[in-house]
Amino acid sequence: MRIHHQGRVEFEDSAVMLDHAGRDGEPIILSHAHSDHAVRKGRIIASPETTRLLQVRYGVKTAESLDYGKQMSLGKIKVTLYPSGHILGSAQVLVETSRTSLLYSGDIKLRAGYSCRPIRIPEAENLIVEATFGTHLFQWPARERIERQVFDFIEKSQISGRTPVFMAYSLGKSQELLALLAREKIHASVSMTVWEMSKVYEEFGVDLGDYRLYADEGSVPGVLIVTPQKARYVKVANPGFAAVSGWAITRRFNRGATQIPLSDHADFGELLRYVDGVGPKKVWTTHGYARELATALRHRGYDACPLDTRQFAI
Ligand SMILES: [Zn+2]
């Protein structure tokens, strides 16, 4: 087996691409529908939810669906998807041959959320793990504390006569927020891309409560959820903004707004626990804090290194 940093995994007589475009006809396994992972051309294989999101979000109509836990044979390679707990349809990709196994994490979240399936961690000999928040700077507060911050922000905004406006990514974060608000029966208005993605969640049976499409009115009942790009254009009178992101923990993210560190990703400690769960002999770290996470894993006794511009053979 040979792993390239561009997401290509080669075996003796075949290859698969992981979240990257491949050569003509080569299978491309997609972990999820976020734009930094989603390929739009070629022979794409993904979970049914991701396949649907690709269609609605990017107009990709030809992706093949593979259910979680079902094995697909691609020549001598077998591919299985496992829920990764990140967003609707997100998957870890397990690639197996008669000789070895490789797990590609994609983006993962270990904490159970309200809007997608919880992660299920398979074991594998080799692991490629996303290191988005792979340094000790990123340790999320307890879930209850983060949720309290959401409701406190709403309450304080309303007491001071402001409309609470959450700035959240349109796919994943917004729906987690909607599902959380639904538990307290708080009504939300949402911008167009949030609306479109939320409708796909509902197609797959996720309860996002009572929400409506924001039509640029000067006032809305309850709260407003928009993408960060849309935030500067909102027309509600007297808005109060909250930025909802794991990056909020470093206080470098959107200084003008209340910072709420609700993340769709594993924090540093959770990434270490994840690797323990997989139990690999060899780990490659990729994206974000790849070098820092590899160092931390080596201190824990793993054979770990960043998957950078070099090419690695097993
Ligand atoms: Zn993602």
Residues whose N, C-alpha, C, O or C-beta is under 5 A from the ligand:
A	BS01	ZN	H34 D107
